Amino acid sequence: MLDKTVYGWWKSAVFYQIYPKSFLDSDGDGIGDIPGILSRLDYLSKLGVDGVWLSPVFASPQADNGYDISDYREIWPPYGTMEDMDRLIAEAKKRGISVIMDLVLNHTSDEHPWFREALKGRDNPYHDYYVWRDGKPGCPPNDMRACFGGSAWEYVPELHQYYFHQYAVKQPDLNWDNPEVRRELYHMIRFWVDRGVEGFRLDVIDSVAKEPDKKITARGPKLHEYIRELSASAFPEPGLVTVGEAWSADTEEATRWSAPDGSELSMVFQFEHICLDQGGEKWDTVPLSLPRLKRCFERWQRELHGRGWNSLFLDNHDLPRVVSRWGDDGRYRVESAKCLAAMLHGMEGTPYVYQGEEIGMTNAPLGLDEYEDLETVNMIAERRERGYPDGDILASARARSRDNARTPMQWDDSPNAGFTAGTPWFKVNENFREVNVKAAMEDPDSVFYFYQRLIALRKTCPVFRDGEFTLLLPEDEALFVYTRETDAERLLVVCNMSGEEREFDLPAGFESAATLIANYPGAVGVLRPWEARILYVGGRT
Ligand code: GLC
């Protein structure tokens, strides 16, 4: 087991993200819950992960599935109680699994007592916890748009003021320029550290230092000053792992966020690779260019080596399922899921596995009236208004909606995929009879066991943590090939990211290399559709 009191332990770790609402329902109300997670800790142990990042479990009206918090110190009742949470932290720890909580520090719910107080009047001490500007109805302070559609300003007639919200109307932005706000948040974080939480994912953390008058949301001038203060005040223990969600981060920024002196965070989620297949708006897709994807990863690998730390992910609760997006969720579902995993897990950084990714779950073929996510629902309404045909809107939703990742976890082939004995809060993907955990457990060639081996490899060969990355064949349209090297070990990661056979010549020095993992039997020859293998030269064969 890793020594989690030491700074940097997370460099050898793999984390697993749980979206609690959709993970496992233990009491038949159709909503996943903490006892459900508890009952699957052995499953996570078997996979071999070192930590679970829980999407928010705090009290919330659930306008944005928990990213709208009304009490940071309470558990949302359908998820369970504080005792359940304490038990989860303790039971996970016994298995060497750290619980990482999701901190939403940029905004609260409009039902948070702070906001309720703020609404009482300009003189109320909580009024300045949020971002207000004077104004008249129909004349917002400026034309800034919220991420989920509509204006970023909401008028409150009683106060003759607008409040600022970068996300939904029900998610008013906190005013980080008020030192009281920051102090309260740090205090709240310590409440969870004292309960045994070993790390945090920090939601849209690059947005906290906003300056709406200058139309600045991410990367405000005071951002890093605030983050260093947060780190010093709330995360003094060297072993706490922190990962910030930072859509605005480029490599230079990321070396500040993840500076090796620990003055800010352990690492950030950056999204440059994720945006490569995006057209004009989030909902418009352009084909992914593999050479661009490779160059993007290469830059992140090279520029953070020794100067910062990468997080590695292809899936999360806000993204479509990668096997549908960049793999092949039809004939080569299993091969392509493994190939994408090998491509990612061979790199330098800390990998994150999103629930269901380890069994190759796919996008959900929902109908337009079945979407739950407010971002998608708003998009559907907005695009209908703009005259888009329903067929086009549906195609966008099916390709890009966050709901693709939010259908219930597929545990077995019984009704509702074993997710609930009741009526699931959200439709189960109809392919659950084929794609489920039970089937994966029974098949030694399943995606699950491939992930299990990849996760174990990261712990046995230091080159996965330390090796320097070199991209080979940068212009090849189908092959993603790279090496990782230290003085003692060398890895060659070969991925055929296409459904066609491809010629491939082993680079010098790897002729007699051992195969650490592969998704096809036999030796390296012509690469078969979505073939992936990791070869090794060094002291540990
Ligand atoms: C982050 C979360 C997303 C949420 C948003 C607002 O991007 O990952 O799910 O809707 O922040 O909190």
Boltz pocket constraint, residues with backbone or C-beta under 6 A from the ligand:
constraints:
  - pocket:
      binder: B
      contacts: [[A, 64], [A, 67], [A, 68], [A, 104], [A, 167], [A, 203], [A, 204], [A, 245], [A, 317], [A, 318]]
      max_distance: 6.0
